[in-house]
Amino acid sequence: MIDLLSDTVTVPTEEMRLAMFNAEVGDAGYGEDPTVNQLEALAAKMLGKEDAAFVSSGCQGNLTALLSHCPRGHEVILGDRSDLYDFEAGSVSAIGGLVLHPILTELDGRLSLDNLRSAIRDKHDYQCAPPGVIVLENTHCQSGGRVLPASYIKEVHAFADEHDLPLHLDGARVFNAAIASRRTPAEVAADFDSVMFSLTKGLAAPFGSIVCGSRPFIERVKRYRKLLGGGLRQAGIMASAGIVALQTMVERLSEDHRRARLLAERIRAIPGVHLEPSVIETNMVFFRFERDGLSTAEFLSALSQRGARMGTLSEGVVRAVLHYLISDDDLEAIASAVQSVVQTKPL
């Protein structure tokens, strides 16, 4: 099976497995695991922030960050097609007591300044939940893995400062954004007060995410990490794989981007298949297909029977995600499987 369901279906590299076997460990609950401390210091340096916290997942990372930014009852202003809004089980509201305030997501993943401005409520109007934090996503998954332009981020940063609001980055795939835009991760994160990134998306680590920000902010994050059951002990076994991921898997993301463009070219040439979006910036390829009477679930099932696995985030749209286990030789087989499903006449 050629598995393109996500860039989280990877397995650890041999170097990661060896590092996990040999990891020096201590009690991370007391701040005494040297490997966890090394990972957090490395992550903070790469993202240009003062400090970092190792957390179990991106969902936990975003939740601890948002709780650290604003009190219960405040609004989280974010896109209506963001992963945080759609795919994090409502944790921000259910557990954090924060009010999600979704606004229209543009086709390229941006939140327009006009819509952001309209979302800001009068802090002195007791009838309204006060604004607490603004969240952007980069790369933007549901827009096709798009990269937010640096100039746009600076505009949102200035807007957030104008309203005295912190700006948080859901940067699960921030390293893809950095590679695609030919900037350093620190440059991509520079205008944000905090950033969360995943070690398991594209970087092939088997566990964990990182939250970066100022030292006082990260102290609050670590308190909420404990509150949410994320206090770890000999976590260096897992952190060691994260260190290898940051040291060895970032630069090679350009290969995933290159293969995504090649796969898109092959799929684009198939009659009845339409890329959506047509622009491929990182490691994702989204497309629609034309075949009467075939649902998305049926398409994916038929594709799997032909040796290729993909996924969907909404009915009618198929997503393929490239990662380090996909080779150039796989691309033709993937395209052939798609073509076979689309062009096979129904019984």
Secondary structure in CASP SS format (residue, H / E / C, confidence):
PFRMAT SS
TARGET T0000
AUTHOR 0000-0000-0000
METHOD secondary structure of the structure
MODEL  1
M C 1.00
I E 1.00
D E 1.00
L C 1.00
L C 1.00
S C 1.00
D C 1.00
T C 1.00
V C 1.00
T C 1.00
V C 1.00
P C 1.00
T C 1.00
E H 1.00
E H 1.00
M H 1.00
R H 1.00
L H 1.00
A H 1.00
M H 1.00
F H 1.00
N H 1.00
A C 1.00
E C 1.00
V C 1.00
G C 1.00
D C 1.00
A H 1.00
G H 1.00
Y H 1.00
G C 1.00
E C 1.00
D C 1.00
P H 1.00
T H 1.00
V H 1.00
N H 1.00
Q H 1.00
L H 1.00
E H 1.00
A H 1.00
L H 1.00
A H 1.00
A H 1.00
K H 1.00
M H 1.00
L H 1.00
G C 1.00
K C 1.00
E C 1.00
D E 1.00
A E 1.00
A E 1.00
F E 1.00
V E 1.00
S C 1.00
S C 1.00
G H 1.00
C H 1.00
Q H 1.00
G H 1.00
N H 1.00
L H 1.00
T H 1.00
A H 1.00
L H 1.00
L H 1.00
S H 1.00
H H 1.00
C C 1.00
P C 1.00
R C 1.00
G C 1.00
H C 1.00
E E 1.00
V E 1.00
I E 1.00
L E 1.00
G E 1.00
D C 1.00
R C 1.00
S C 1.00
D H 1.00
L H 1.00
Y H 1.00
D H 1.00
F C 1.00
E C 1.00
A C 1.00
G C 1.00
S H 1.00
V H 1.00
S H 1.00
A H 1.00
I C 1.00
G C 1.00
G C 1.00
L C 1.00
V E 1.00
L E 1.00
H E 1.00
P E 1.00
I E 1.00
L C 1.00
T C 1.00
E C 1.00
L C 1.00
D C 1.00
G C 1.00
R C 1.00
L C 1.00
S C 1.00
L H 1.00
D H 1.00
N H 1.00
L H 1.00
R H 1.00
S H 1.00
A H 1.00
I C 1.00
R C 1.00
D C 1.00
K C 1.00
H C 1.00
D C 1.00
Y C 1.00
Q C 1.00
C C 1.00
A C 1.00
P C 1.00
P E 1.00
G E 1.00
V E 1.00
I E 1.00
V E 1.00
L E 1.00
E E 1.00
N C 1.00
T C 1.00
H E 1.00
C C 1.00
Q C 1.00
S C 1.00
G C 1.00
G C 1.00
R E 1.00
V C 1.00
L C 1.00
P C 1.00
A H 1.00
S H 1.00
Y H 1.00
I H 1.00
K H 1.00
E H 1.00
V H 1.00
H H 1.00
A H 1.00
F H 1.00
A H 1.00
D H 1.00
E H 1.00
H C 1.00
D C 1.00
L C 1.00
P C 1.00
L E 1.00
H E 1.00
L E 1.00
D E 1.00
G C 1.00
A C 1.00
R C 1.00
V H 1.00
F H 1.00
N H 1.00
A H 1.00
A H 1.00
I H 1.00
A H 1.00
S H 1.00
R C 1.00
R C 1.00
T C 1.00
P H 1.00
A H 1.00
E H 1.00
V H 1.00
A H 1.00
A C 1.00
D C 1.00
F C 1.00
D C 1.00
S E 1.00
V E 1.00
M E 1.00
F E 1.00
S E 1.00
L C 1.00
T C 1.00
K C 1.00
G C 1.00
L C 1.00
A C 1.00
A C 1.00
P C 1.00
F C 1.00
G C 1.00
S E 1.00
I E 1.00
V E 1.00
C E 1.00
G E 1.00
S C 1.00
R H 1.00
P H 1.00
F H 1.00
I H 1.00
E H 1.00
R H 1.00
V H 1.00
K H 1.00
R H 1.00
Y H 1.00
R H 1.00
K H 1.00
L H 1.00
L C 1.00
G C 1.00
G C 1.00
G C 1.00
L C 1.00
R C 1.00
Q C 1.00
A C 1.00
G H 1.00
I H 1.00
M H 1.00
A H 1.00
S H 1.00
A H 1.00
G H 1.00
I H 1.00
V H 1.00
A H 1.00
L H 1.00
Q H 1.00
T H 1.00
M C 1.00
V C 1.00
E C 1.00
R C 1.00
L H 1.00
S H 1.00
E H 1.00
D H 1.00
H H 1.00
R H 1.00
R H 1.00
A H 1.00
R H 1.00
L H 1.00
L H 1.00
A H 1.00
E H 1.00
R H 1.00
I H 1.00
R H 1.00
A C 1.00
I C 1.00
P C 1.00
G C 1.00
V E 1.00
H E 1.00
L E 1.00
E C 1.00
P C 1.00
S C 1.00
V C 1.00
I C 1.00
E C 1.00
T C 1.00
N C 1.00
M E 1.00
V E 1.00
F E 1.00
F E 1.00
R E 1.00
F E 1.00
E C 1.00
R C 1.00
D C 1.00
G C 1.00
L C 1.00
S C 1.00
T H 1.00
A H 1.00
E H 1.00
F H 1.00
L H 1.00
S H 1.00
A H 1.00
L H 1.00
S H 1.00
Q H 1.00
R C 1.00
G C 1.00
A E 1.00
R E 1.00
M C 1.00
G E 1.00
T E 1.00
L E 1.00
S E 1.00
E C 1.00
G C 1.00
V E 1.00
V E 1.00
R E 1.00
A E 1.00
V E 1.00
L C 1.00
H C 1.00
Y C 1.00
L C 1.00
I C 1.00
S C 1.00
D H 1.00
D H 1.00
D H 1.00
L H 1.00
E H 1.00
A H 1.00
I H 1.00
A H 1.00
S H 1.00
A H 1.00
V H 1.00
Q H 1.00
S H 1.00
V H 1.00
V H 1.00
Q H 1.00
T C 1.00
K C 1.00
P C 1.00
L C 1.00
END
